[in-house]
């Protein structure tokens, strides 16, 4: 639990942008999760740095939430300090070169949908593959989001981050290590901005590619019920959805959580799920797929917090 002293210090810095015992169910796309002990809403990298330094001083865990997709917060909630990056991290600033290259600076809180829409409107090509992917820029960079058509690492040139010591740094992409659904940098860090290398394109062609990608995803994926996007990573040379569906698990339900009948790799909240329901369903799917196929699926979603609700 956060101490009274650090609560007072955070209140002094952030005022009404610091709240306590905030239900995470209102801030995650699965719409489940217990309370965050302390939720702060920094509006720039310097404020993120201030939070990091305080958490170092008081030896408190610190986490960062953007759009709340790709995240399961357990029913017992989050200890320490949780940063919600929204206002102040919504930059969309393209710089157009005479040779057709575009340097696009993005705030970490920009949603993928708004970025893609902005690119369509300004005739910027190179991000059509992200159309229909949920989440924010920060989460997308951290998870190296992508599809079979590519991932963010192929266009990322630099990130601004706050490191574990609270220092604001700019790190070129060649100092980062990319992997499937992940990005590695030395020690804990918070991404505050990303720069992408794109190019000018025909707005009509870009718009058509985006429409096609979104239509394909909406045809196969459940957009009308709460989910966190794809729940499991694709094993090497295989598709998680295919393994789940071939194991006869579409429609499997535990409490209010269900394997989508539309897409096997989407676990959905049918209306009254708890985080415990979703976690149990994740483990049940992993067990049955392993028993039937010999493949142990690895969750793509991050699982945070305490299982047990505090009395």
Protein Blocks (a to p, Z undefined) as FASTA:
>chain_A
ZZfklmmmmmmmnmmmpcehiafklmcfklpacddfbacddfbfklmmmmmmmmmmnopa
cdddfklpaiacdfkbpehjddddfehiacccddddfkopacddddfklcfklmmmmmmm
nopahilmmgopacdfklmmmnopadfkbcfklmpcbdcdddfkopacdddfklpccdeh
iacdehjdddfbdcdddddddfklmmmmmmmmmmmmmmmpcfkbccebjfbdcdehiafk
lmmmmnopgoiaghjbccdfkbmkbccdfhlacfklmmmmmmmmmmmmmmmnopacddfb
dcedjfbacZZ
